[in-house]
Amino acid sequence: MVDAKRFRVLLEEERDRKVALLKALLGDITSVNVARQDANVDDEHDPEGSTIAFELSQASALMEQSRVGLEQIEAALLRIANGSYGLCAVCGKPIAEGRLEARPWTPYCIEHASGQS
């Protein structure tokens, strides 16, 4: 049987990191957008325009990844609460503890992990 208390701590720590990262990324995006508005940048003709667009694109992608990760963590915490944590969502068999240590939010055993998010 999986030590749900230990994994709850790991998941809560990871959730705190994701929330802090999301706040930081939102701050970065906001500050770049404010600077961009004040600078009257023309992305097509300003050499800095492509850099700003790239930075915004990267920050937005990181935000989306962090949001998805946060959703996965919250779902894992719900599985702990309802007693289904550590069981594969497809076959119902126990997920190897080593896999849970590497990806404590995973709802899938190794066999059913391919093709899943």
VENNORMO-V785203 format. One record per backbone hydrogen bond with DSSP energy under -1.0 kcal/mol. NH is the residue of the N-H (numbers start at 1). CO is the residue of the C=O. Records with the same first field share a line. If there is no record, write none. Layout:
NH->CO, CO
This chain:
4->2
7->3
8->4
9->5
10->6
11->7
12->8
13->9
14->10
15->11
16->12
17->13
18->14
19->15
20->16
21->17
22->18
23->19
24->20
25->21
26->22
27->23
28->24
29->25
30->26
31->27
32->28
33->29
34->30
35->31
36->32
37->33
38->34
39->35
41->36
46->42
49->46
52->48
53->49
54->50
55->51
56->52
57->53
58->54
59->55
60->56
61->57
62->58
63->59
64->60
65->61
66->62
67->63
68->64
69->65
70->66
71->67
72->68
73->69
74->70
75->71
76->72
77->73
78->74
79->75
80->76
81->77
82->78
84->79
85->79
87->84
88->93
89->107
92->88
95->86
100->96
101->97
102->98
103->99
106->103
113->110
116->113
